Amino acid sequence: MEAHLDSSGLAVTRTVAGSSQPDGCQVEAPRGAGRVRVASSVATIYGRHVRDLAEQAIRTLGCADVDIEIRDQGALPYVLMARIETAVLRFGWRPLAPLLPPAVRHSPRWPDRTGTRAYVLGSQPRLFVNVGLHRPDTVILDWEDSISSAEKDAARILVRNAVTPEGGART
């Protein structure tokens, strides 16, 4: 991979995506040899699954010379995958394909009320759970107006992963 330069002309050697908030994860992508390191508060239950997702990400994105370092606080798979893809994109790698979580099928639901809406910040995946709990008629996932410029790229990937059939949106 060619060196990616930041706005000041310095070579990028490490990028970060996400935060270590509860139910979230932080992913670092330093230059390396495709290794995966996972530190997780739920490692005894989900540690192997998190590692498998990261290894799949390296293969899918085609980024063999970037290591993936994950500090997981119980993030859902679509959040993990969005954070990994964002860190790799910020590193300057152009993926072979988008990193989408496995398909999830939901039973259809007929609305029993009308007019309810939920506005959700696209940069806050912990708030996405409220959509499933409250089941509004309309969901507005904002990835532009209320998101800082530095996090718009991450929010777009999170929203894409949340609403695609592969990411778990109702079809």
SULURPE-V559897 format. One record per backbone hydrogen bond with DSSP energy under -1.0 kcal/mol. NH is the residue of the N-H (numbers start at 1). CO is the residue of the C=O. If there is no record, write none. Layout:
nh = {NH,NH}
co = {CO,CO}
This chain:
nh = {6,9,12,17,23,24,26,27,28,29,31,32,37,39,41,43,46,47,50,51,52,53,54,55,56,57,58,59,60,61,62,63,66,67,68,69,70,71,72,73,80,81,82,83,84,85,86,87,88,89,90,91,92,93,104,118,120,122,124,127,130,131,133,134,135,138,140,142,147,151,155,156,157,158,159,160,161,162,163,164,167,169}
co = {10,6,4,27,73,21,71,17,69,15,13,65,68,70,72,40,42,43,46,47,48,49,50,51,52,53,54,55,56,57,58,58,63,30,35,28,37,26,39,24,76,77,78,79,80,81,82,83,84,85,86,87,89,88,165,138,140,142,121,124,127,128,129,130,131,116,118,120,144,148,151,152,153,154,155,156,157,158,159,160,164,164}
